[in-house]
Amino acid sequence: MVLKPIYEGEFTTSRLKPISHIDRTQVSDHLPKSRVPRGARVICWHEDPWLGSMSRIVAIADLDEERLLELPSPCRGCVYWEAPDAFEKGPNEAVKRDWIRKTREQFGNCGKILYLDGQAAGYALYGPSNRFPAIPTYRSIPVGELRDGAVFLACLVILDSNSRGKGLGKRLLQEVISDLRRRGFAAVETLARAEDANNPSGPRRFYEANGFRTKSVQNPEFPLMRLDLPPLPE
Ligand SMILES: CC(C)(COP(=O)(O)OP(=O)(O)OC[C@H]1O[C@@H](n2cnc3c(N)ncnc32)[C@H](O)[C@@H]1OP(=O)(O)O)[C@@H](O)C(=O)NCCC(=O)NCCS
């Protein structure tokens, strides 16, 4: 099979384009290594109108203790959800790495990193709700539990504000949803923010635009959003 160079295609908008016409498993071999980190999967390219005909490569990888270090500060040491007591004392990479290691042992993959041209540009963190001791501080119940098949999405962020609003957040969320569906979970829940766009997981309208419904408004500022995950066809 002859692979087309990644930059071929019709570039008419500044939105993301899928690479469905290319064998995704092989496409990484045709790109400079600096633009696709080891083990990451290319999911699409993104035309940047300011770069003219040059494209930007979007890739995704599972989050583990090593990849965590590719995130910029303070994200890579932020333990806001995972360890509120430690969070009070500032960023703590050791605590976060330990949390990721233990969560991966108990639950499996618990996050994704999105790369733009080889640089970490976004990040999502998820897992069983009992692994996030900050949840009760939101006074929003009932947050779904793993025994009922619900996974909690604690954080989803596109790091550079200039890269927001171009479809990257949607891509990242879709990868989280695909991961959880593939693993047979029944739902994903998150505490979104009613109005403000700046929140650990993002604004309510972002989740509504991605199929989530409001499960509870017990805390009106932070509605609990839920997406039921239909099982994959046999
Ligand atoms: C929320 C966030 C992840 C969304 O990612 P994004 O790349 O900007 O969003 P997308 O371009 O993929 O938008 C997807 C959809 O959500 C909607 N949307 C995204 N951000 C929105 C916002 N702030 N308000 C309303 N709708 C929004 C878009 O209109 C789009 O809808 P469409 O599919 O119907 O066109 C991103 O804006 C972000 O990281 N915000 C900051 C969050 C933050 O401060 N986190 C703190 C971490 S500690």
The ligand as an ORCA input file, in Angstrom:
! r2SCAN-3c Opt
* xyz 0 1
  C     -12.749     22.874     27.892
  C     -11.688     22.556     26.857
  C     -11.008     21.236     27.232
  C     -12.391     22.369     25.495
  O     -11.415     22.082     24.523
  P     -11.426     22.901     23.150
  O     -10.378     22.324     22.281
  O     -11.324     24.351     23.457
  O     -12.897     22.575     22.625
  P     -13.321     22.096     21.162
  O     -12.792     23.074     20.167
  O     -12.961     20.678     20.964
  O     -14.912     22.245     21.273
  C     -15.766     21.130     21.225
  C     -17.184     21.621     21.387
  O     -17.381     22.184     22.701
  C     -17.781     23.549     22.612
  N     -17.032     24.349     23.571
  C     -15.723     24.253     23.851
  N     -15.353     25.157     24.797
  C     -16.479     25.827     25.086
  C     -16.750     26.907     25.966
  N     -15.814     27.482     26.717
  N     -18.022     27.351     26.038
  C     -18.974     26.810     25.277
  N     -18.775     25.791     24.397
  C     -17.540     25.319     24.319
  C     -17.421     23.987     21.195
  O     -18.312     24.982     20.739
  C     -17.551     22.729     20.381
  O     -18.884     22.511     19.999
  P     -19.258     21.879     18.559
  O     -18.659     20.482     18.534
  O     -20.724     21.868     18.536
  O     -18.604     22.761     17.539
  C     -10.641     23.698     26.724
  O     -11.264     24.860     26.263
  C      -9.902     23.966     28.013
  O      -8.907     23.324     28.289
  N     -10.365     24.935     28.786
  C      -9.718     25.306     30.042
  C     -10.074     24.338     31.116
  C      -9.255     24.658     32.354
  O      -8.993     25.781     32.695
  N      -8.843     23.625     33.028
  C      -8.057     23.819     34.237
  C      -7.193     22.620     34.374
  S      -6.434     22.578     35.939
*
